[in-house]
Amino acid sequence: MSTFEIEGGHQIQGEFHCQGAKNEALQILCAVLLTEEDVRITNIPEIRDVNKLIDLLRELSVKVTRNGDGDFTFKADEVDIDYLESPRFRESGSGLRGSIMIVGPMLGRFGKGYIPKPGGDKIGRRRLDTHFIGFQNLGADFNYDADTNFYRAEAKRLSGAKMLLEEASVTGTANILMAAVLAKGRTEIFNAACEPYIQQLCKILNSMGAKISGVGSNLLIIEGVERLNGCSHRVLPDMIEIGSMIGLAAMTQSELTIKNVSYDDLGVIPNVFKKLGIKLERRGDDIYVPAQEEYVIETFIDGSILTISDAPWPGFTPDLLSIVLVIATQAKGSVLIHQKMFESRLFFVDKLIDMGAQIILCDPHRATVIGLNRKTALRGIEMTSPDIRAGVSLLIAAMSAEGTSSIHNIEQIDRGYFKIDERLNALGASIKRLDTN
C-alpha cells in the first residue's frame, strides 16, 4: 500500500494535459473482441483499471501491440474461449468491474459470455440485472451460480428484439449494444444511456461495419450484421479529470489552462462549476481557469439554496459530485449535494469535517455544505482513500489545506488518474509518493 504526503498551500500554474477517458476506454477495449481484424486505439489512459483489462484481453489470447504511449493495436483472431472456464479467469475477471463488458461481445461473436462477480469501487450496490435481462431479450439463456458467484449467458445465435431498459445504465447499454450488433435482425433499445462515451462506442462499432442509428439519443436502433472489420479510434479526453482540475484550480486559487478538453462533449459540466461561482473561459478547445480569491455559490431564482444532483446524461455525472462537494467547502454560500445513484459515495465527508469543513450529512444520499469563504482554511490530516473519486477529492482538499496531509490507499486514485502526483508536481504542487509496505 502506498501513501501520498501532501504539503498544502501551494498554487499550481501552467497547462494541464488530460488523459484519455477511463470509462470510454473500458468499453472500447471490450469491443475489440467483436472482430478478428486489427483495431488500433489511441489516447488510451495507461491507468490501473485499464491496464488490468488489457492484461485480461492478453489472457484471452488477444494479440496486443503497444505502438507508443496510449497507442495500442489489438487483434482478436485466436480468442481462447476455454479461458472463460479457468480458475485464473475467476481471479482476474473479479478484480475489475469493467470486465463485465466482455460478456456482450463474447456472447455476440462466440455464443457464450461468462464473468465472475466483478469488483470495483465500494460505493454501494450496482446491479447487473440490466445487462443480463438485455441478453435474455436477445435470446440468450442466463444462469447465475451463487456458490461460485459466476454469471453465464449462452446462445447459439442472438436475435434482434425491442427492449425497454429498466435503467439507463451506461455499462448495461454498452454491453447489450455490443451483443446486438452481431445479432440476427433489428434491435431497438429504449431508455438507452446516451453519454458521449456510449456515442464513442457507437462510432467505433459503425466504423467497424455495424449499423447503429439514433446515436446520441435514448433510442438506439441496431441492424445486425454478419461480421465486423478492423478500424482505428481515438479515445476522448476524460471529462472527470477535466472537472477535477477545474475544482483544483478553484480550491488552490490557481491559474490553469486545461488543454484539448473536447468542450462540446462536456455537456452541463462547465455550467455546474459556474453555478458554484468559478470563472472559466473557453479558449478554442481549452478551458482557462483564472486565479480567484473567492467564488460565490448561486441560489435559485427564488433565493432558495442551490441543489446540485446527479442524473443520467445529459444530466450532471455522479463522478463529479464529490469534487463539487469539496469545492463548496471554501466557497461563499451554501449548497445541497444530492447523490441519487450511489448510497455510499458521500461517506468520505467525515474526513473533510475533520479538516475543518462545515458539512451536514443529511442521509447517505444528501449533504449540505456551508462554505467557509476562505475565512478558515482546511487543515492537514491523515486519511484513507475509499474510492477513485473520493480519493481525488481528498487530494484536492489536502492541496488547499494548511499543513501536511497523508492519504493512504492511493492505489484507488491510481485506478483512475495516470501519475497524478507527477503531473501536478510539474505545475507546482508538493506531493510525495511513499511506499508504506
BAPANU-950903 format. One record per residue (C-alpha): x, y, z. Coordinates in steps of 0.1 Angstrom, whole numbers, padded with zeros to 4 digits, always signed. Example, Ala and Ser with C-alpha at 12.3 -4.5 7.8 and 13.67 -1.06 7.14 Angstrom:
+0123-0045+0078;+0137-0011+0071;
END
This chain:
+0000+0000+0000;+0013+0035-0009;+0006+0069+0005;+0005+0105-0007;+0021+0130+0016;+0008+0164+0005;+0022+0198+0016;-0008+0221+0013;-0009+0258+0004;+0009+0256-0030;-0006+0272-0060;-0003+0255-0094;+0001+0272-0127;+0005+0263-0163;-0011+0239-0188;-0026+0206-0178;-0030+0179-0205;-0058+0155-0197;-0056+0117-0201;-0080+0097-0222;-0113+0088-0207;-0112+0058-0185;-0149+0050-0189;-0148+0051-0226;-0116+0031-0228;-0131+0002-0208;-0159+0000-0233;-0138+0004-0265;-0113-0022-0253;-0140-0048-0249;-0153-0040-0285;-0120-0053-0300;-0134-0088-0292;-0160-0084-0319;-0136-0087-0349;-0107-0109-0359;-0091-0079-0376;-0067-0052-0363;-0082-0025-0341;-0059+0004-0333;-0069+0026-0304;-0050+0058-0294;-0052+0081-0263;-0058+0051-0240;-0051+0061-0204;-0025+0037-0190;-0040+0036-0156;-0045+0006-0133;-0081-0004-0143;-0074+0000-0180;-0041-0020-0177;-0059-0048-0159;-0084-0050-0188;-0056-0051-0213;-0040-0079-0193;-0073-0097-0193;-0075-0094-0231;-0040-0109-0234;-0051-0138-0212;-0079-0144-0237;-0052-0147-0263;-0059-0113-0279;-0027-0101-0295;-0018-0067-0280;+0009-0045-0296;+0019-0013-0278;+0028+0013-0305;+0036+0041-0281;+0022+0060-0251;-0015+0053-0250;-0014+0037-0285;-0023+0000-0289;-0033-0024-0316;-0055-0054-0308;-0061-0085-0329;-0087-0110-0315;-0083-0136-0342;-0075-0166-0319;-0096-0159-0288;-0092-0187-0262;-0129-0192-0252;-0119-0220-0228;-0101-0195-0207;-0136-0183-0195;-0139-0216-0176;-0105-0213-0159;-0097-0206-0122;-0073-0179-0135;-0102-0161-0151;-0122-0163-0120;-0095-0144-0102;-0086-0118-0128;-0121-0111-0140;-0134-0105-0105;-0108-0078-0098;-0122-0052-0122;-0158-0041-0127;-0152-0031-0163;-0147-0068-0171;-0185-0072-0172;-0184-0056-0206;-0166-0086-0222;-0198-0106-0219;-0217-0088-0246;-0191-0091-0274;-0182-0127-0264;-0218-0136-0265;-0225-0119-0298;-0194-0134-0316;-0189-0167-0299;-0223-0176-0284;-0211-0176-0248;-0201-0150-0223;-0191-0157-0187;-0179-0134-0159;-0172-0138-0122;-0189-0113-0100;-0169-0082-0108;-0152-0059-0082;-0146-0022-0084;-0153+0008-0060;-0171+0002-0028;-0197+0029-0035;-0229+0010-0030;-0249-0017-0048;-0246-0016-0085;-0269-0041-0101;-0261-0062-0132;-0297-0071-0139;-0299-0046-0168;-0271-0064-0187;-0285-0099-0184;-0321-0091-0189;-0310-0074-0221;-0291-0105-0232;-0322-0126-0224;-0343-0103-0246;-0318-0111-0274;-0325-0148-0269;-0296-0158-0245;-0300-0183-0217;-0288-0169-0184;-0275-0187-0153;-0260-0174-0121;-0242-0198-0098;-0244-0184-0063;-0218-0208-0050;-0191-0196-0073;-0205-0161-0080;-0203-0168-0117;-0226-0153-0143;-0232-0171-0176;-0250-0162-0208;-0252-0185-0238;-0270-0186-0272;-0265-0204-0305;-0274-0171-0323;-0288-0139-0309;-0319-0124-0325;-0329-0088-0326;-0356-0076-0302;-0373-0045-0288;-0365-0037-0252;-0370-0010-0226;-0342-0008-0202;-0351-0007-0165;-0325+0020-0160;-0303+0040-0184;-0272+0020-0174;-0241+0031-0193;-0223-0002-0190;-0256-0021-0195;-0263-0002-0227;-0227-0008-0239;-0229-0045-0232;-0262-0050-0249;-0252-0029-0278;-0221-0050-0284;-0241-0082-0283;-0268-0068-0306;-0245-0057-0335;-0239-0093-0345;-0275-0105-0337;-0298-0115-0365;-0323-0088-0373;-0333-0055-0358;-0328-0044-0322;-0344-0014-0306;-0330-0003-0272;-0353+0022-0254;-0341+0042-0224;-0305+0036-0236;-0277+0056-0220;-0265+0084-0243;-0233+0096-0227;-0205+0108-0250;-0187+0075-0242;-0217+0055-0255;-0217+0077-0286;-0180+0069-0290;-0187+0032-0287;-0214+0036-0314;-0189+0055-0335;-0162+0027-0334;-0188+0000-0340;-0201+0018-0370;-0166+0023-0384;-0162-0015-0379;-0192-0021-0401;-0221-0021-0376;-0254-0004-0385;-0264+0017-0355;-0287+0047-0357;-0301+0071-0331;-0266+0078-0317;-0268+0104-0290;-0304+0097-0282;-0321+0073-0257;-0334+0051-0286;-0307+0031-0303;-0316+0011-0334;-0293-0017-0345;-0295-0037-0377;-0275-0069-0371;-0246-0077-0394;-0227-0110-0400;-0192-0097-0392;-0172-0067-0382;-0140-0053-0396;-0109-0036-0381;-0106+0001-0376;-0088+0030-0358;-0102+0050-0330;-0092+0078-0306;-0105+0080-0271;-0120+0113-0258;-0103+0132-0230;-0116+0123-0196;-0143+0147-0185;-0139+0136-0149;-0103+0146-0149;-0112+0179-0166;-0138+0186-0138;-0113+0176-0112;-0087+0201-0125;-0113+0229-0126;-0120+0222-0089;-0084+0220-0080;-0077+0254-0096;-0105+0270-0077;-0096+0255-0044;-0059+0264-0046;-0066+0299-0061;-0045+0289-0092;-0044+0300-0128;-0047+0269-0150;-0053+0261-0187;-0067+0227-0193;-0058+0216-0228;-0078+0199-0255;-0109+0191-0235;-0133+0183-0264;-0155+0211-0249;-0186+0202-0269;-0187+0168-0253;-0187+0182-0217;-0224+0189-0216;-0236+0207-0184;-0203+0203-0166;-0189+0238-0172;-0222+0254-0162;-0224+0235-0130;-0190+0248-0120;-0201+0283-0130;-0231+0280-0106;-0205+0275-0078;-0190+0309-0088;-0160+0295-0106;-0149+0316-0135;-0138+0296-0165;-0134+0306-0201;-0135+0285-0233;-0105+0292-0255;-0107+0272-0286;-0109+0236-0273;-0091+0246-0240;-0106+0257-0207;-0089+0286-0189;-0095+0290-0152;-0082+0323-0137;-0070+0326-0101;-0099+0336-0078;-0097+0350-0043;-0133+0339-0037;-0162+0323-0056;-0198+0327-0047;-0224+0300-0050;-0256+0310-0068;-0290+0305-0054;-0322+0295-0072;-0342+0325-0086;-0365+0324-0056;-0335+0328-0032;-0336+0292-0020;-0304+0271-0015;-0288+0257-0047;-0291+0219-0051;-0267+0200-0073;-0276+0165-0081;-0265+0137-0104;-0286+0124-0133;-0282+0102-0164;-0267+0121-0194;-0273+0149-0203;-0276+0155-0166;-0246+0160-0143;-0223+0130-0139;-0222+0114-0104;-0185+0110-0107;-0180+0148-0102;-0203+0153-0072;-0175+0146-0047;-0154+0172-0065;-0183+0197-0063;-0187+0190-0026;-0151+0197-0018;-0151+0229-0038;-0181+0241-0019;-0163+0239+0014;-0143+0271+0006;-0170+0289-0014;-0191+0318-0002;-0226+0304+0003;-0242+0270+0008;-0253+0241-0014;-0271+0209-0011;-0254+0179-0028;-0278+0151-0037;-0261+0119-0048;-0290+0098-0061;-0273+0068-0076;-0248+0055-0050;-0256+0054-0013;-0220+0053-0001;-0203+0080-0021;-0208+0107+0005;-0193+0089+0034;-0159+0104+0029;-0172+0138+0042;-0162+0128+0077;-0126+0134+0066;-0135+0168+0053;-0152+0176+0086;-0120+0165+0104;-0102+0190+0082;-0125+0218+0094;-0152+0218+0067;-0188+0226+0077;-0209+0198+0063;-0241+0182+0074;-0246+0147+0062;-0284+0145+0060;-0285+0109+0049;-0265+0085+0027;-0276+0105-0004;-0276+0141+0007;-0251+0165+0023;-0254+0203+0029;-0222+0222+0027;-0218+0256+0044;-0190+0274+0026;-0162+0289+0047;-0153+0316+0021;-0116+0310+0029;-0121+0326+0063;-0109+0294+0079;-0086+0272+0059;-0089+0234+0059;-0061+0217+0080;-0040+0188+0070;-0048+0154+0085;-0042+0117+0079;-0069+0099+0059;-0076+0069+0036;-0090+0070+0001;-0122+0049-0001;-0127+0050-0039;-0113+0068-0070;-0134+0099-0070;-0134+0105-0032;-0096+0099-0032;-0090+0127-0057;-0115+0149-0038;-0094+0144-0007;-0063+0151-0027;-0077+0185-0038;-0087+0193-0002;-0052+0184+0010;-0036+0206-0016;-0056+0236-0005;-0052+0229+0033;-0027+0244+0058;+0000+0219+0068;+0007+0184+0057;-0018+0157+0049;-0014+0120+0043;-0037+0099+0021;-0034+0062+0023;-0046+0035-0001;-0038+0057-0031;-0040+0027-0053;-0076+0037-0056;-0066+0070-0071;-0041+0053-0094;-0071+0033-0108;-0085+0064-0124;-0057+0090-0127;-0024+0085-0145;+0007+0096-0125;-0014+0124-0110;+0013+0133-0084;+0040+0137-0111;+0017+0157-0134;+0006+0181-0106;+0041+0184-0092;+0052+0196-0126;+0028+0225-0122;+0039+0235-0087;+0022+0210-0063;+0041+0193-0034;+0031+0157-0034;+0053+0128-0023;+0045+0092-0030;+0056+0069-0002;+0058+0032-0002;+0044+0021+0031;+0047-0017+0026;
END
